[in-house]
Amino acid sequence: MRAAKETVVAIEYTLKDDQGNIIDASGDRGPMEYLHGAQNIIPGLEQGIEGLAAGDAKSVLVPPQLGYGEYSEKLVQQVPLTAFGANTPQVGMRFHAETNLGMRVLTIKKIEGEEVTLDGNHELAGKTLHFDIKVVSVRAAELTELSHGHPHQAGGCCGGGGCGSAEGSEGGCCSAEGSAGGCCSTEEPAAQKQGGCGSGGCGCS
Ligand SMILES: [Zn+2]
């Protein structure tokens, strides 16, 4: 079977930047499974995998527009420190928030006096991504997987290893809120789109 719409594909991958630095790798996490054709992963990678079969290996070059988009200054904004209420913001902290561009992950870039600079760009925005992938398996998707728009594995809808095992995480696996510490926020593979496991919450019970 070859990777195509309505198949569940498992890949091992290493992701490098232009300088050859490793940004992410499936490594110890094990293969990443996704539902092909359901926007589970970035478009450039999915296009590169299309038509491959188990055992195939390939290098896939993904330009920003087929990855995490170009870096946009419009997604950088300043908010007053008081907006965080009782919480103490720290540089590098990430959280989900509703913006005029929808739900996004914001990163605290800078704190100066009473002003906090937030960046809504994905950390890989503007980057050309170099993937080395190996297809581990390709199988037909189950009906429930098609209706949910993501693969199901033992251990819950979000799959093993990732958020499925993050016990006590705020909001927990598959929460519609996608709160910080929730679904996939700690171990979200870089190849996955933001909101990886069921963007908007998979609603699995
Ligand atoms: Zn599901």
Boltz pocket constraint, residues with backbone or C-beta under 6 A from the ligand:
constraints:
  - pocket:
      binder: B
      contacts: [[A, 144], [A, 148], [A, 150], [A, 151], [A, 152], [A, 157], [A, 202], [A, 203], [A, 204]]
      max_distance: 6.0
